[in-house]
Amino acid sequence: MGSAVKLTSKVGTLTDIGSLINPGDFVAFGGGWSCNKPMAVVREIIRQRIDKLKVMSIVGGWEMEWLLASGCVDHLVFSFLSLEFFGLPANFRRVAEKKLIELTEIEGCSMIKGLEAARLGLPFAQFMGPKGSDIVKEAPELYKTVTCPFTGKELTAIQAIVPDVAVIHAQRADEQGNVQIFGTSASDMDMAMAARRTIVTVEEIVSGDEIRKNKTATKLFRTDVDMVIHCPFGASPCSSIPHYSAHLLQMMQDVDGLSPKKAAEYIPATIGKNEEEYWSNVGGEAARQKLTSLARTTGRIEWTGDIKAAKATDYDVADEMVVSLARTIDDGDSTVLGSFTPLAYAAYNLAKMTHAPNSFVVGYSGVDPYPFQMGFHTSEAACIANSAGLWSMTECIEALHFRGTGDVEAVSSAQMDANGDINISWLPMPIRDQDGKPTGEWNSRGLRLPGGAGAPVVFGLHRKSVAYFPNHSKMLFVPKVNYITGTRVYLTDEERKAQGLRPGPMIVVTNLCVMEMVARGKWRALSLHKGVTPPNVQDNTGFPVEVADDCPVTEAPTLQEQEFIRTIDPKGIRHLDFISGKERAAKLPAILQEEWDSV
């Protein structure tokens, strides 16, 4: 009697990861921002004490903070590390500022191209890269300048990036390893196909027949997968839409618990010996039900029939900035939403509801979403649910950034200088003697910032360079940035056309004014906000800004725009962008608790 036909199963368990991840391996972690991170595998790496790792992520945060706090990392490769509205990661700052491990900073789009080169079996990839950035200058072993053999145009080349292991989280797979993604994804597929081995955790394992009923959702096939692990809530405390939202109340506890002085005790007490113990420590079934309900809070905002022009007379600076930022978007513009910042998200939604209904928006992985209601727990779910389709971060960057078809992706930074250069990498700090007194000298690498992600490319390739700053000051607007994370190398219309780029303005919206760089190093105020005088702007800017005698007052919001802003942001979370980090930390718990209690 013959043997039965049997398909090979690639199903494993979390405890099996040690067969694929070894000490010293180069491990790439999928997901982006606080979305779809393979956090259950991160916890298991810590439990199994797999250390001396070289690790990377495209836009990272929580996964790296846990690994750094646990001492598992010897080498960190990154483009951006942030805990978003919870602030800068303490352990990232610690290891970077004290030079405790090896760091390699790679611009985000470059990282994607390096993975893409490996995926295609090529030694490098070339693209319109982050010219003028110090990131490129400081990594000559990764970046080279090459010349197109057909056009003679200078391009940036990035070396192929080949991880030993890729670890990603997805919504579902079959036992053979065919993987489907329904929510936010970064460059997970590039990672999986570039790596030598791939582990995928999934919310559910379904039959091959079920996979084939929705075959367009299959993003990764079994030939590129080595292990599939059934791990419900395996991305938590990060989100995995449409299944559950981020566990923000737990993240708030993690920020405190992972602080360098508490981490050694907090980590084992929280993660336990397995995922069952972990969940018993972070809220159990009651928390899981809440997170599931929050992921279903996907409020769409309907368009009104008529646009009304009646102006408001009573409005605050938050409304003024939201409206001013929205007005940088023209009808038909392609706009990209980066990490969740309430002020920018409110502005993009407002533009679509008013003067720019045909603007093409990409947020998280959602493509062309209807206007949606914001919330810390719910913005991602609302954006995804109301979208026409899904793009990975790679697909977005290739469609809008590299092709030069993107118009606006508003950025913010720690410094901007007279040349329009931005710094999101390092701030200088005074050097102190053994008694704690300033010596008069400065450490140019004193305070580690999150990094630029894709901002260095965005700032140069998009038609418009738009930046926004809720706190206009000389600490922000400096004569020369400490570190050039990004710059608009090709500025004039002629320079941009010669590079095949579309000409466009460089506009900055602040809490005092709207201003434009009209030539390299030359700035002019386009309008002053209500109650602001020319000296208010000039005295708070570290470089000259021309303010004409007839400089207009910024156009007031309309009453209808105010109404729309309150519909988009009913809890007023946009106001958090205008207060200090300490004040924000004091107000945020009550806001998160109110959202949590609403379901």
C-alpha positions as CSV (number, residue, x, y, z in Angstrom):
1,M,0.0,0.0,0.0
2,G,1.5,3.4,-1.0
3,S,2.2,6.3,1.3
4,A,-0.4,9.1,1.7
5,V,0.2,12.4,0.0
6,K,1.0,15.0,2.7
7,L,1.8,18.7,2.5
8,T,4.7,19.9,4.7
9,S,3.7,21.9,7.7
10,K,5.8,24.8,8.8
11,V,3.9,25.4,12.0
12,G,6.1,25.9,15.1
13,T,5.8,27.4,18.5
14,L,7.4,30.4,20.2
15,T,9.8,28.1,22.1
16,D,11.1,26.8,18.7
17,I,12.6,30.2,17.6
18,G,16.0,29.2,19.0
19,S,16.3,26.8,16.1
20,L,16.3,29.7,13.7
21,I,17.6,32.7,15.7
22,N,21.1,32.2,17.1
23,P,23.2,34.4,19.4
24,G,25.1,37.0,17.2
25,D,22.6,36.8,14.3
26,F,21.5,39.8,12.3
27,V,17.7,39.9,12.9
28,A,15.3,42.2,11.0
29,F,12.0,43.0,12.7
30,G,8.9,43.9,10.6
31,G,6.1,46.3,11.3
32,G,6.1,50.1,11.4
33,W,5.7,52.7,14.1
34,S,3.6,50.9,16.8
35,C,1.8,48.7,14.3
36,N,2.2,44.9,13.5
37,K,5.4,44.5,15.4
38,P,6.3,40.8,16.2
39,M,6.4,41.5,20.0
40,A,5.7,38.0,21.1
41,V,8.9,36.9,19.4
42,V,10.7,39.8,21.0
43,R,9.6,38.6,24.5
44,E,10.6,35.0,23.7
45,I,14.1,36.2,22.6
46,I,14.4,37.8,26.0
47,R,13.1,34.7,27.8
48,Q,15.6,32.5,25.9
49,R,18.4,35.0,26.5
50,I,19.4,35.0,22.8
51,D,21.9,37.8,22.9
52,K,24.8,39.6,21.0
53,L,22.3,40.3,18.3
54,K,22.6,42.7,15.4
55,V,19.0,44.1,14.9
56,M,17.2,46.4,12.5
57,S,13.8,47.8,11.8
58,I,12.6,50.4,9.3
59,V,10.6,52.6,11.7
60,G,11.1,51.1,15.1
61,G,10.4,51.8,18.7
62,W,8.9,49.3,21.1
63,E,10.6,46.1,19.9
64,M,14.0,47.8,20.1
65,E,13.4,49.4,23.4
66,W,12.6,46.0,25.0
67,L,15.6,44.3,23.3
68,L,18.0,47.1,24.3
69,A,16.7,47.2,27.9
70,S,17.2,43.5,28.2
71,G,20.8,43.6,27.0
72,C,20.2,41.4,23.9
73,V,21.7,43.8,21.4
74,D,25.3,44.4,20.4
75,H,24.7,46.3,17.1
76,L,21.6,48.4,16.2
77,V,20.8,49.3,12.6
78,F,18.0,51.9,12.4
79,S,16.4,54.8,10.5
80,F,14.0,55.9,13.2
81,L,13.4,54.9,16.8
82,S,10.6,56.5,18.8
83,L,7.8,55.7,21.2
84,E,5.8,58.3,19.3
85,F,3.6,60.3,21.8
86,F,5.3,58.7,24.7
87,G,8.6,60.4,23.7
88,L,12.2,59.3,23.1
89,P,13.1,55.7,24.0
90,A,15.3,55.9,27.1
91,N,17.4,52.8,26.4
92,F,18.0,53.9,22.8
93,R,19.3,57.3,24.1
94,R,21.4,55.5,26.8
95,V,23.2,53.2,24.4
96,A,23.6,55.8,21.7
97,E,24.8,58.7,24.0
98,K,27.1,56.5,26.0
99,K,28.4,54.5,23.0
100,L,27.6,51.2,24.6
101,I,26.8,49.3,21.4
102,E,27.6,49.7,17.7
103,L,25.1,51.9,15.9
104,T,24.4,52.2,12.2
105,E,22.0,54.9,11.1
106,I,20.5,54.4,7.6
107,E,18.0,56.7,6.0
108,G,14.6,54.9,5.8
109,C,14.1,54.8,2.1
110,S,17.7,53.6,1.7
111,M,17.1,50.8,4.0
112,I,14.1,49.7,1.9
113,K,16.2,49.8,-1.2
114,G,19.0,47.8,0.4
115,L,16.5,45.1,1.4
116,E,15.1,45.2,-2.1
117,A,18.5,44.7,-3.6
118,A,19.0,41.6,-1.5
119,R,15.5,40.4,-2.4
120,L,16.4,40.7,-6.1
121,G,19.8,39.0,-5.6
122,L,21.7,42.2,-6.5
123,P,24.8,43.6,-4.7
124,F,23.3,47.1,-4.5
125,A,20.4,49.3,-5.5
126,Q,20.5,52.8,-6.9
127,F,17.9,55.5,-6.5
128,M,17.3,59.3,-6.1
129,G,18.7,59.2,-2.6
130,P,19.1,61.5,0.4
131,K,21.7,63.8,-1.1
132,G,23.3,66.3,1.3
133,S,22.5,64.2,4.4
134,D,25.1,63.6,7.0
135,I,23.7,60.1,7.3
136,V,25.2,59.3,3.9
137,K,28.5,61.1,4.6
138,E,29.0,59.1,7.7
139,A,28.4,55.6,6.2
140,P,30.7,55.4,3.1
141,E,30.8,51.7,3.5
142,L,27.1,51.5,2.7
143,Y,26.5,54.5,0.3
144,K,28.2,55.3,-3.0
145,T,27.5,57.8,-5.8
146,V,27.0,56.2,-9.2
147,T,26.3,57.6,-12.6
148,C,23.5,56.4,-14.8
149,P,25.0,54.9,-18.0
150,F,22.1,56.2,-20.0
151,T,21.4,59.7,-18.8
152,G,24.6,60.7,-16.9
153,K,22.5,61.5,-13.8
154,E,24.1,61.1,-10.4
155,L,22.3,58.5,-8.3
156,T,22.8,57.2,-4.8
157,A,23.7,53.5,-4.4
158,I,23.1,51.5,-1.2
159,Q,24.7,48.2,-0.5
160,A,22.4,45.1,-0.3
161,I,21.1,44.4,3.3
162,V,21.0,40.7,4.0
163,P,19.6,39.8,7.5
164,D,20.2,36.3,8.8
165,V,16.6,36.2,10.1
166,A,13.5,38.2,9.4
167,V,10.7,38.2,12.0
168,I,7.3,39.6,11.0
169,H,3.7,39.5,12.3
170,A,0.7,39.0,10.0
171,Q,-3.0,38.4,10.3
172,R,-3.2,34.9,9.0
173,A,-1.4,32.0,7.2
174,D,-2.0,28.4,6.3
175,E,0.1,25.6,7.7
176,Q,2.4,25.6,4.7
177,G,3.4,29.2,5.2
178,N,1.3,31.2,2.7
179,V,0.9,34.5,4.6
180,Q,-1.9,37.2,4.3
181,I,-1.8,40.7,5.6
182,F,-4.9,42.9,6.0
183,G,-3.5,45.8,8.0
184,T,-0.5,48.1,8.3
185,S,2.8,46.8,7.0
186,A,6.2,48.4,6.6
187,S,8.7,46.6,4.4
188,D,8.0,43.2,5.8
189,M,7.9,41.4,2.5
190,D,11.3,42.8,1.5
191,M,12.7,41.8,4.8
192,A,11.3,38.2,4.5
193,M,12.6,37.8,0.9
194,A,16.0,39.4,1.7
195,A,16.7,37.3,4.8
196,R,18.2,33.8,4.9
197,R,15.5,32.6,7.3
198,T,12.0,33.9,8.0
199,I,9.7,33.5,11.0
200,V,6.1,34.7,10.8
201,T,3.7,35.0,13.8
202,V,0.0,35.1,12.9
203,E,-3.3,35.9,14.5
204,E,-4.8,32.7,13.0
205,I,-3.9,29.7,11.0
206,V,-6.5,28.8,8.4
207,S,-6.8,26.1,5.8
208,G,-5.2,26.4,2.4
209,D,-8.8,26.5,0.9
210,E,-9.5,29.6,3.1
211,I,-6.4,31.3,1.9
212,R,-7.4,30.7,-1.7
213,K,-10.8,32.4,-1.2
214,N,-9.0,35.7,-0.7
215,K,-5.9,35.2,-2.7
216,T,-5.2,38.9,-3.3
217,A,-4.4,39.3,0.4
218,T,-1.5,36.7,0.1
219,K,1.6,38.8,0.3
220,L,4.3,36.1,1.2
221,F,4.4,32.6,-0.1
222,R,5.6,29.4,1.6
223,T,8.9,29.3,-0.4
224,D,10.0,32.3,1.6
225,V,8.8,31.2,5.0
226,D,10.7,28.9,7.4
227,M,8.3,28.9,10.4
228,V,4.7,29.9,11.1
229,I,3.7,30.4,14.7
230,H,0.1,30.7,15.7
231,C,0.2,33.6,18.2
232,P,-3.0,35.5,18.8
233,F,-2.3,39.1,20.0
234,G,1.3,38.4,19.0
235,A,1.9,42.0,18.1
236,S,0.6,43.4,21.4
237,P,1.2,45.9,23.0
238,C,1.4,47.1,19.4
239,S,-1.6,46.9,17.1
240,S,-2.6,44.4,14.5
241,I,-5.5,45.9,12.6
242,P,-8.2,44.8,12.0
243,H,-7.9,42.5,15.0
244,Y,-6.9,44.8,17.8
245,S,-5.6,48.3,18.6
246,A,-2.4,49.2,20.5
247,H,-2.5,48.6,24.2
248,L,-1.5,52.2,25.0
249,L,-2.2,52.0,28.8
250,Q,0.2,49.1,29.0
251,M,2.7,51.0,26.8
252,M,2.6,53.8,29.3
253,Q,3.5,51.4,32.1
254,D,6.3,49.9,29.9
255,V,7.8,53.4,29.4
256,D,8.3,53.6,33.1
257,G,9.2,50.0,33.7
258,L,11.8,49.8,30.9
259,S,13.7,52.9,32.3
260,P,17.3,51.9,32.8
261,K,17.0,51.9,36.6
262,K,13.9,49.6,36.7
263,A,14.3,47.4,33.6
264,A,16.2,44.5,35.2
265,E,13.3,43.9,37.7
266,Y,10.4,45.0,35.4
267,I,11.2,42.8,32.3
268,P,11.0,39.3,33.9
269,A,8.1,40.3,36.1
270,T,6.1,41.4,33.1
271,I,6.9,38.9,30.3
272,G,6.8,35.9,32.6
273,K,7.8,32.4,31.5
274,N,5.4,32.3,28.5
275,E,2.7,34.4,26.7
276,E,0.0,33.1,29.1
277,E,1.9,34.6,32.0
278,Y,2.5,37.7,30.1
279,W,-1.2,38.3,29.4
280,S,-2.1,37.5,33.0
281,N,0.2,40.4,33.9
282,V,-1.1,42.9,31.4
283,G,-4.9,42.6,31.7
284,G,-5.8,39.2,30.4
285,E,-9.0,38.5,28.5
286,A,-10.7,41.8,29.7
287,A,-7.9,43.8,28.1
288,R,-8.0,41.7,24.9
289,Q,-11.7,42.4,24.5
290,K,-11.2,46.1,25.0
291,L,-8.4,46.1,22.4
292,T,-10.6,44.2,19.9
293,S,-13.5,46.7,20.5
294,L,-11.2,49.7,20.0
295,A,-10.1,48.3,16.6
296,R,-13.7,48.4,15.5
297,T,-14.0,52.1,16.3
298,T,-13.6,53.3,12.7
299,G,-15.5,56.6,12.5
300,R,-15.9,58.0,9.0
301,I,-16.7,61.6,8.5
302,E,-19.2,62.4,5.8
303,W,-18.6,65.3,3.4
304,T,-20.9,68.3,3.7
305,G,-22.7,69.5,0.6
306,D,-21.6,73.2,0.7
307,I,-18.5,75.0,1.7
308,K,-19.3,78.0,3.9
309,A,-17.1,81.1,4.0
310,A,-18.1,82.9,7.2
311,K,-15.0,83.6,9.2
312,A,-14.5,82.9,12.9
313,T,-13.5,85.6,15.2
314,D,-12.7,83.5,18.3
315,Y,-10.1,80.8,17.6
316,D,-6.9,79.5,19.2
317,V,-3.4,78.9,17.7
318,A,-4.2,75.2,17.3
319,D,-7.1,75.9,15.0
320,E,-4.9,78.5,13.2
321,M,-2.1,76.1,12.6
322,V,-4.4,73.2,11.5
323,V,-6.0,75.4,9.0
324,S,-2.8,77.0,7.8
325,L,-1.2,73.5,7.4
326,A,-4.3,72.2,5.5
327,R,-4.0,75.1,3.1
328,T,-0.6,74.0,2.0
329,I,-2.4,71.1,0.3
330,D,-4.0,71.7,-3.1
331,D,-6.9,69.9,-4.6
332,G,-5.5,66.8,-6.3
333,D,-2.2,66.7,-4.3
334,S,-0.8,63.4,-3.2
335,T,-0.1,63.6,0.5
336,V,1.5,61.1,2.9
337,L,0.8,60.8,6.6
338,G,3.8,59.7,8.6
339,S,3.8,58.7,12.2
340,F,0.7,59.8,14.1
341,T,0.9,63.5,15.1
342,P,-2.6,64.9,15.9
343,L,-2.0,68.3,14.4
344,A,-0.8,67.1,11.0
345,Y,-3.5,64.4,10.8
346,A,-6.2,66.9,11.6
347,A,-4.9,69.2,8.9
348,Y,-4.9,66.5,6.2
349,N,-8.4,65.4,7.1
350,L,-9.6,69.0,7.1
351,A,-8.1,69.7,3.6
352,K,-10.0,66.7,2.2
353,M,-13.3,67.9,3.8
354,T,-13.0,71.4,2.4
355,H,-10.8,72.8,-0.4
356,A,-9.0,69.7,-1.4
357,P,-11.5,66.8,-1.6
358,N,-9.6,65.2,-4.4
359,S,-6.3,65.1,-2.6
360,F,-4.9,61.6,-2.6
361,V,-3.9,60.5,1.0
362,V,-1.9,57.6,2.2
363,G,-1.9,57.0,6.0
364,Y,-0.4,54.0,7.8
365,S,-1.0,51.4,5.0
366,G,-4.4,52.9,4.0
367,V,-4.6,54.3,0.5
368,D,-7.1,57.1,-0.3
369,P,-9.1,56.9,2.9
370,Y,-12.2,58.9,3.4
371,P,-11.9,61.6,6.2
372,F,-11.9,59.9,9.5
373,Q,-12.1,60.7,13.2
374,M,-8.9,60.7,15.2
375,G,-8.1,59.0,18.5
376,F,-4.9,57.6,20.0
377,H,-6.3,54.1,20.0
378,T,-8.5,54.4,16.9
379,S,-6.8,56.5,14.2
380,E,-5.0,53.6,12.5
381,A,-8.2,51.4,12.5
382,A,-10.3,54.3,11.1
383,C,-7.8,55.1,8.4
384,I,-7.5,51.4,7.3
385,A,-11.2,50.7,7.4
386,N,-12.0,53.8,5.3
387,S,-9.3,53.2,2.7
388,A,-9.7,52.1,-0.9
389,G,-6.8,49.7,-0.6
390,L,-3.6,48.9,1.2
391,W,0.0,49.7,0.4
392,S,3.1,48.5,2.3
393,M,5.6,51.2,3.2
394,T,7.7,49.9,0.2
395,E,4.8,50.3,-2.2
396,C,4.0,53.8,-0.9
397,I,7.6,54.9,-1.2
398,E,8.0,53.5,-4.7
399,A,4.7,54.9,-6.0
400,L,5.1,58.4,-4.6
401,H,8.6,59.2,-3.3
402,F,10.9,57.7,-5.9
403,R,8.7,58.5,-8.8
404,G,8.5,62.1,-7.7
405,T,4.7,62.1,-7.7
406,G,4.3,62.9,-4.0
407,D,3.3,66.5,-3.3
408,V,3.2,66.9,0.5
409,E,4.4,65.0,3.6
410,A,4.7,67.6,6.3
411,V,7.7,67.0,8.6
412,S,8.8,68.4,11.9
413,S,12.3,68.4,13.4
414,A,14.3,69.5,16.4
415,Q,16.3,72.1,14.4
416,M,15.9,73.9,11.1
417,D,18.5,76.3,9.8
418,A,18.7,79.2,7.3
419,N,19.4,76.8,4.4
420,G,16.3,74.8,5.2
421,D,18.3,71.9,6.5
422,I,16.6,69.8,9.2
423,N,18.1,67.9,12.2
424,I,16.2,64.9,13.7
425,S,19.4,63.0,14.7
426,W,21.6,64.7,17.3
427,L,21.5,67.8,19.5
428,P,24.6,69.3,21.1
429,M,24.8,69.3,24.9
430,P,27.2,71.2,27.2
431,I,30.2,69.2,28.5
432,R,30.3,69.3,32.3
433,D,33.2,68.7,34.7
434,Q,33.3,66.3,37.6
435,D,31.4,68.7,39.7
436,G,28.6,69.0,37.2
437,K,29.6,72.5,36.0
438,P,29.7,73.5,32.3
439,T,33.2,73.6,30.9
440,G,32.2,75.9,28.1
441,E,32.7,73.1,25.5
442,W,29.9,71.3,23.7
443,N,29.4,67.7,22.8
444,S,27.9,67.7,19.3
445,R,26.5,64.2,20.0
446,G,25.0,65.0,23.3
447,L,21.3,64.1,22.9
448,R,20.1,61.4,20.6
449,L,17.0,62.1,18.6
450,P,14.8,59.5,16.9
451,G,16.3,59.8,13.4
452,G,14.8,60.9,10.1
453,A,13.1,57.7,8.8
454,G,12.3,58.7,5.2
455,A,12.3,62.4,5.8
456,P,15.7,63.0,4.1
457,V,14.3,61.7,0.9
458,V,10.8,63.1,1.3
459,F,12.2,66.6,2.0
460,G,14.0,66.6,-1.3
461,L,11.9,64.6,-3.7
462,H,8.3,65.7,-2.9
463,R,7.1,68.7,-4.9
464,K,6.7,70.8,-1.8
465,S,8.8,70.8,1.3
466,V,6.3,71.5,4.1
467,A,7.3,71.7,7.8
468,Y,5.4,72.6,10.9
469,F,6.5,73.7,14.3
470,P,4.1,74.4,17.2
471,N,6.9,76.2,19.2
472,H,8.7,78.9,17.1
473,S,11.9,79.7,18.9
474,K,15.7,80.3,18.4
475,M,16.3,76.8,19.8
476,L,14.5,75.5,16.8
477,F,15.3,77.9,14.1
478,V,19.1,78.1,14.2
479,P,21.8,79.6,11.9
480,K,23.2,76.1,11.2
481,V,21.9,72.7,12.3
482,N,24.1,70.5,14.5
483,Y,23.6,67.6,12.1
484,I,22.0,67.5,8.6
485,T,19.5,64.7,8.7
486,G,17.8,66.0,5.5
487,T,18.0,68.9,3.1
488,R,16.4,70.1,-0.1
489,V,19.5,69.9,-2.3
490,Y,17.7,70.8,-5.5
491,L,15.8,74.0,-4.6
492,T,15.3,76.3,-7.6
493,D,12.9,75.5,-10.4
494,E,15.8,75.1,-12.8
495,E,17.7,72.8,-10.5
496,R,14.7,70.6,-9.9
497,K,13.7,70.4,-13.5
498,A,17.2,69.4,-14.5
499,Q,16.9,66.4,-12.1
500,G,13.5,65.4,-13.4
501,L,11.8,66.8,-10.2
502,R,8.8,69.0,-10.1
503,P,9.3,72.5,-8.8
504,G,7.5,73.6,-5.6
505,P,7.8,75.8,-2.6
506,M,9.4,75.3,0.8
507,I,6.8,76.4,3.4
508,V,7.0,76.4,7.2
509,V,3.9,76.8,9.4
510,T,4.5,77.7,13.0
511,N,2.5,79.0,15.9
512,L,3.6,82.5,15.0
513,C,3.5,82.7,11.2
514,V,3.6,81.1,7.8
515,M,7.0,81.6,6.1
516,E,8.7,80.5,2.9
517,M,12.3,80.1,1.9
518,V,12.3,82.1,-1.4
519,A,16.0,81.4,-2.1
520,R,18.7,79.5,-0.4
521,G,19.1,81.1,3.0
522,K,16.5,83.8,2.3
523,W,13.2,83.7,4.2
524,R,10.1,85.7,3.9
525,A,7.0,85.7,6.1
526,L,3.9,85.0,4.0
527,S,1.5,85.9,6.9
528,L,1.5,86.6,10.6
529,H,-0.9,84.9,12.9
530,K,-3.5,86.9,14.8
531,G,-1.9,89.2,17.4
532,V,1.7,88.4,16.2
533,T,4.1,91.3,15.3
534,P,7.1,91.3,13.1
535,P,9.5,91.4,16.1
536,N,7.8,88.3,17.6
537,V,8.9,86.4,14.5
538,Q,12.3,88.0,14.0
539,D,13.3,87.9,17.6
540,N,12.5,84.2,17.9
541,T,14.3,83.1,14.7
542,G,18.0,82.4,14.6
543,F,18.4,83.7,11.1
544,P,16.9,86.8,9.2
545,V,13.3,86.6,8.2
546,E,11.9,89.4,6.0
547,V,8.6,90.7,7.1
548,A,7.1,93.2,4.7
549,D,5.3,96.3,6.0
550,D,2.2,95.0,4.3
551,C,2.5,91.4,5.5
552,P,-1.0,90.1,5.9
553,V,-2.6,88.5,8.9
554,T,-3.1,84.8,8.4
555,E,-6.5,84.1,7.0
556,A,-8.8,83.2,9.9
557,P,-10.4,79.8,10.1
558,T,-14.0,79.7,9.0
559,L,-16.7,78.7,11.4
560,Q,-17.3,75.6,9.3
561,E,-13.6,74.7,9.5
562,Q,-13.7,75.0,13.3
563,E,-16.7,72.7,13.3
564,F,-14.9,70.2,11.1
565,I,-11.8,70.3,13.3
566,R,-13.9,69.4,16.3
567,T,-15.5,66.6,14.4
568,I,-12.1,65.2,13.3
569,D,-10.6,65.7,16.8
570,P,-13.5,65.7,19.3
571,K,-11.2,65.1,22.3
572,G,-8.9,68.0,21.3
573,I,-5.7,65.9,21.2
574,R,-4.2,68.3,18.7
575,H,-3.5,70.7,21.6
576,L,-1.0,68.2,23.0
577,D,1.4,69.3,20.3
578,F,1.7,72.8,21.9
579,I,2.8,71.8,25.4
580,S,6.0,70.5,26.9
581,G,6.8,66.9,27.2
582,K,6.3,67.0,30.9
583,E,2.8,68.6,30.5
584,R,1.9,66.1,27.9
585,A,2.9,63.2,30.1
586,A,0.6,64.6,32.8
587,K,-2.4,65.0,30.5
588,L,-2.0,61.8,28.4
589,P,-3.1,59.2,31.0
590,A,-6.5,60.7,31.4
591,I,-7.1,60.9,27.6
592,L,-6.0,57.3,27.1
593,Q,-8.2,56.1,30.0
594,E,-11.2,58.0,28.6
595,E,-10.7,56.3,25.2
596,W,-10.3,52.9,26.9
597,D,-13.4,53.4,29.0
598,S,-15.5,54.4,25.9
599,V,-15.8,50.8,24.7
